[in-house]
Amino acid sequence: MSASSEPKGNRPLLGGALQYMQHVQELLQAIVETQQEAIAAAACAIEEAVRQGGMLYLFGTGHSHLLCEEGHYRAGGLAAVCPVLSSALMLHEGAVVSTLLERTSGIGPALLSRYPLRARDVLVVFSNSGVNAVPVETALAAKERGLTVIAVTALDYSAAVAAGPSGRKLAEIADIVLDNQGLPGDALVPVGTSGVRTGAASTVTGAFLLNAILVEVVCRLTGADEVPPVYISANLPNSADHNAQLVDRYRTRNPHL
């Protein structure tokens, strides 16, 4: 055992890590117990959209943008999915600036205008707090264009903080709301007596919810003898032709292919 992995004092080995894993397991179980109706509603809306030739668009700012890429062009993933991406609203071009921008009014509608949205499409907006200007105004703009809007947010967090410039919160706007069961501030594990917490949960819970929805959609779309409209890992046999057909099918609706 290395010096860095030895317990210190009476603290158990991996005490912090085990606390985090326990909290995450509890959140995931709470999602299973409380969000099945919302997952079914989301899957139904997306299934209907895809059957009518529509698309599922995914949007989030900051770390929430990771969930947009989670659903895009990956092995086992639904092909009719397009992320709505803006580098300025991510983190790699400047984390401090991106935090300011996601609170700035007017950006969301302009961002959506870059994508070929149609009234039969669905937009999932990931926003843990559910109050920042860009995700809220993006949801409003999508509804004005006739899209079904699905929110993935933390309702307890949203209730504990003030609304942004629009005066509205994401959960008030969305047609369907999925609660990731997160705490205000996102972090789960208290550290010392300072009141500070560590160990964010929203990426784990958001990916859990998104993939549960997408799996349900694929299962509903696919008959017993049909090949499901999902991408296959590029390392598997026959994947190139299979994936190329799906790319050709959705290229005009997804500028990121």
Beta strands, then each sheet from edge to edge (+ up, - down):
strand 1: 56-60
strand 2: 81-84
strand 3: 122-126
strand 4: 148-153
strand 5: 176-179
strand 6: 189-190
strand 7: 197-198
sheet 1: 2+ 1+ 3+ 4+ 5+
sheet 2: 6+ 7-
end
